[in-house]
Amino acid sequence: MDRSLTLEIVRVTEAAALASARWMGRGNKDAADQGATSAMRTVLNTIPMNGTIVIGEGEMDEAPMLYIGEKLGSGGSAVDIAVDPLEGTNIVAKGLWNAMAVIAIADAGTMLNAPDMYMDKIAVGPKAKGMVSLDATVTENLKAVAKALDKDISEVTATLLDRPRHDHIVKEIRSAGARIKFIPDGDVAAAINTCFEDTGVDILFGIGGAPEGVLAAAAIKCLGGDIQGRLIPEDDDQRKRCSDMGIDCVDQILTLDDMVKGDDVIFAATGVTDGELLKGVRFLGKDIAKTETVVMRAQSGTLRFIQAQHKLSQKPNLVMV
């Protein structure tokens, strides 16, 4: 994969973030998502690659753009593309924390084409890599992370979506004596945060979307952390989707390498609203906006934080450099 794609995809997430940020706090999640999706697709078609969407906005009959199987790019290396144009549509609509525009690309055929269903997940940073498991209890995993980080268990912070389905996990975390940071939405950001000490998050637990699990895996592979997932089909159609993917035993644990094979993967995220890792879009007046993006590549281990200032009137459809 051409290394120039590392910076090319930054333009993609910047455009999506700029398009959706105007809807922050305005109560219209669909408009925010539509703006991000349209901007992301427009810029993707200017990138020198032959890309295929493997994680996107849904099947072709469900999504008018960025649907699974859609071909994008202006020609070049064959790559898989995983996108979430706006991770946290409700977050933007309500003006809350940690919304991002997200993309990952990898060599063709190396990213799991995860069906749109639930996935049970656990994620940790580099120091705890290989030390946690979905087959272990919550308490066992907390103790393993505490040992890896040289912390008392009372100093370990777990994060998970604030959902009734997680009540049993919350009860066990509290019984073990660890701290909890709830999130309303956006578990891609939460999983990534486990890889950065400054975010104050040590481990992610709980059930979220399977496509988001693959996006998180792409970032975590770049950062040296670890993630496991287990698909949770809710009906026969979803079980068939698992079988079509080659997963006949839905109880099996999907490792980081199951979700993203090989080491040539690139991940980028631009903040839409403020979060622990990234600042959101700032509109400064006089047609100027600022963005903050993190972009990383597994093969080289390079991690970049990019602050950019945009003259919006000079970017028709947000596609100019």
NORVEN-V607297 format. One record per run of one state. SS is the DSSP state (~ for helix, > for strand, _ for the rest). FROM is the first residue (numbers start at 0). TO is the last residue. If there is no record, write none. Layout:
BEGIN
SS:FROM:TO / SS:FROM:TO
END
This chain:
BEGIN
_:0:3 / ~:4:20 / _:21:27 / ~:28:43 / _:44:47 / >:48:54 / _:55:69 / >:70:71 / _:72:75 / >:76:86 / _:87:87 / ~:88:93 / _:94:98 / >:99:106 / _:107:109 / >:110:110 / _:111:116 / >:117:123 / _:124:124 / ~:125:127 / _:128:136 / ~:137:148 / _:149:151 / ~:152:154 / _:155:155 / >:156:160 / _:161:162 / ~:163:175 / _:176:177 / >:178:182 / _:183:185 / ~:186:192 / _:193:195 / ~:196:198 / _:199:201 / >:202:208 / ~:209:222 / _:223:224 / >:225:231 / _:232:234 / ~:235:243 / _:244:252 / >:253:253 / _:254:254 / ~:255:258 / >:259:259 / _:260:263 / >:264:270 / _:271:280 / >:281:284 / _:285:286 / >:287:296 / _:297:300 / >:301:310 / ~:311:313 / _:314:314 / ~:315:317 / _:318:320
END
